[in-house]
């Protein structure tokens, strides 16, 4: 137990923290359970646990009551504390002791869940077992209600009194039931009424007419009692409401979907589930309905297909019509005559006894009739939709050809007539248009705007919507004003004047009204496309309840330091003083006005900063930035939905000046000014003396420069001699970089990029400070290097570049292996008009490392460096040509040997193949003969001795098995012979330009689907990664496909065999990659299969060597593949780890020319 108080560390921040009272409790009483209730009283704060009652007095020590038996719940009513104790009853605190209240023993076995004041000394008590009781401090008597069974079934848990004297009863299963003092059900709040859940653990009534409910899933606020209530689809009402009418005590609504009647709200005794008011459709009418009219015991409805008669809950069509029937009227002169307004005119029909007779259409009227009003003289006014008003004379009784007068804009009416509403008010006819309300002046036969008090508000509006006059002379309207829609009533005072009343309807001002129906009991119904709204004028609500704007939080922007946390401050709270760097402040505010909180608007004013109050806004925060030093006060106020202003909230603070505008700073400025004047005099004197010394120093510097240039030339000559001693290109480049770093000590790293004559790409050939092996795969086009080193750089001399603007330095993902430099000095080596190399010096720490002097030094060094690079490159090309000649000689010798071996192999294979064919063929023929012999024996089995038959069958089976083995091994030998012939075949295929990625992709698809066909259960994860730069190469596509298929089939076989042995724990995977290596391409095929044992790795390319079981491989696949790659002047190698993976790497030149 404890309380909230301002934080002790920062008492002026308005931030609350929890303060525990546990240390105030004597040690022997600290073993109590949860605190069930707490109450603030003049004597102090009471805390009630199940086995303790504590009083924390305003002065003195904490007091403790420890009962013999545990408490249940406690209640504070009429400033007296009551506690129920099971097996004892209801106790009350008298003085310092708990005593049994009068008649309290009655509740010894009854659990009390609430006690609510009920006026005078009476208290309403709610129990779980026996419902409600009245208690007056002396006796307790049962209070039977209409919902006793409902309360018992749904378990009452809490209750309270509402501002109008009704009682709200919360339950654990059924929501909240509201009863009056007679026990009659007034309202039910449950899920059907909009509650998120029906478990109510506590309820509290606020001063704004709201009932707060503590539910299982949060907190909900309901207006109790509420003058407004709504009905829509959840209430059984379907479609937009066109007309509302009460007939024989029951409310009916005409909608787009038919006619609906309101089922009464029932709270009969004995019910455990209470139904809410709901609408039920009238049977027999489902068409769009527009008007309702009582005709004695029956109700008439005008619908889109005619006029219906409704008797109770059933409707029947009594006057069909092809067009819509919009409006009904009963003649005042002849009660048997009824008029119906149609889409194209006016018709009449009569009621004769229990039958209806159609009188037909009235001549001369073709307009769409939307309203009717009959005067006491039999004059019938008709309102039309945008077609003017009609005056029909039936003063002599009904006739089909009456006198008809038509009025429109030529008679003073506005162009926009709208729906043509005509109604009566105080014996006068009012004509409602979109542009206001008019009256008819019979003498002038013109329409003019009405100027009476009842219509003043309507004529001020931008447009007029639905208008209706009630029996009391009040005019109910929906108006369109500049700031939106407004619903209200021009209410008639006893003296005949009117006043406009719109505040109660602000909650649904945006509701489009199609019909208004005031009732004598004070209820007013509004119908529209969104259903029905009911306004109860008998429920009084204060729309001007005072409320306050609250500043909830003040923080500095940037540092996010809390200046105020929202809790009240006492008058001693010190005004915050903020340093100038915290001169941006955010204010967050709110206002506890709960009628449509989203409509609350705020206005703020920072005194000392703003010139006036801001515009009204829905924002709940305001930021002020760059506030000048000074004293400020932030003020905020709110305006709720009803236009009521709140009390203001304020927050004062001070912004301190920056140090450079403080008094101390101004003193320092004056002192500094004096010092500057003195310093200028001293400086001028020294300047004259310095000039003479500068002249002497200039002479010394020029002498020193001449000496340094001489030393530089000597150093450069030594470097050139050192470089020229090297003949090998790699040594030349390495020496060039080493000597260059000595020449430019500010350079931290250096590199040389050489142009590849075959591809035209530049690659790193030497590096100092970089790891060359990480850079060997990086290649640049000439344009990329020009963009990197020349574009945006300063060209100090021909081919010498000083790069200081690194923002435009060309970089891409492949350069991640190279650290990004801060300053670059680069030069080109040009031979025969072609850039052959780039020499680059990098600095990674200082953007101003290289100067123009360094660039000029590099320009002097450039010619020597170019000569050395070109000389070494020519020597390298000669070495490559010599090595190529030697390699060609060796290949010719190898081809001659292979040709001889191939010829010998082909001869042997041809000699073996012929007898092998005879063996295979006769083995197959023997199997067929043995099958025939078996059939013959089966036919004579009954004629020979059974034992002899069995012996013959055994012999035949053995012969058949032997023949099968001969055939099986013969086929394997045939496969070996075919492989030998294939291995020895001398190819003469012409190379052709082949798209590498497409060739590899095709081989993968063929191998995978072939394996799937041979092994239906085969499956593996297949990852393909094809380099788009791999492009074309010259090859024999058929031979290269054979190599790929051999390697892929071996890989699929390896992962499949491992899967068979390992089961589900192993996931087969195969990866196929291609990669461009400039003038070469690379193919990698990797599987995670069994791997190759170290003992056999050197034999896998030998003919007839295989690791597969007998009968599953010839041992020639890898040998043939190896020969094909060699004939393509390529290289095949293998990387493997036993039990983990095998990867074959094929490297092929892009172009060599000639035949394979």
Secondary structure, DSSP 8 states (H G I E B T S, - for coil): -EEEEE-STTTTS--EEEEE-GGGS-GGG-----EEEEEEETTEEEEEESS-EEEEESSS--EEE--SS-EEEEEEETTEEEEEETTTEEEEEETTEEEE-TTGGGGSSS-EEEEEE-STT-EEEEETTTEEEEE-SS-EEE---TTHHHHHHHTEEEEEE-TTS-EEEEESSS-EEEE-TT--EEEEESGGGT-S-S-EEEEEE-TTSEEEEEETTEEEEEESS-SEEEESGGGT--S-EEEEEEETTEEEEEETTEEEEEE-----TT-SS----EEEE-BT--S-EEEEEEETTEEEEEETTEEEEEETTEEEEEEE-SS-EEEEEE-SS-TTEEEEEETTEEEEEEEETTEEEEEEE-TT--S-EEEEEE-TTSEEEEEESSS-EEEEE-TT---TT-EEEEE-GGGT--S--TT-EEEEETTEEEEEETTEEEEEETTTTEEEE--SGGGHHHHHSSEEEEEEE-TTS-EEEEEEETTEEEEEEEEE-TTS-EEEE-GGGGGGTTS--SEEEE-TTSEEEEEETTEEEEEETTS---TT---BEEEEEEEETTT--EEE-SS---TT---EEE-GGG--EEEEEEE---TTGGG-EEEEEEETT-SS----BS-SEEEE-S--SEEEEEEEEEE-TT--B-B-EEEEEEE---GGGSHHHHHHHHHHHHHHHHHHHHHHHHHHHHHHHHHHHHHHHHHHHHHHHHHHHHHHHHHHHHHHT--SHHHHHHHHHHHHHHH-TT--EEEEEEE-TTT--EEEEEEESS-GGGTTT-EE-HHHHIIIIITTSEEEETTEEEE--GGG----GGGGGS---SEEEEEEEEETTEEEEEEEEEESS-TT-S-HHHHHHHHHHHHHHHHHHHHHHHHHHHHHHHHHHHHHHHHHHHHHHHHHHHHHHHHHHHHHHHHHHHHHHHHHHHHHHHHHHHHHHHHTTTTS-HHHHHHHHHHHHHHHHHHHHHHHHHHHHHHHHHHHHHHH-----B-EEEEHHHHHHHHHHHHHHHHHHH-TT---EEEEE--TT--EEEE-HHHHHHHHHHHHHHHHHHHHHHHHHHGGG---EEEEEEEE-SSEEEEEEEE-SS---GGGGGGTTSTT---S-TTS--S-HHHHHHHHHHHTT-EEEEEEETTTEEEEEEEEES---SB-
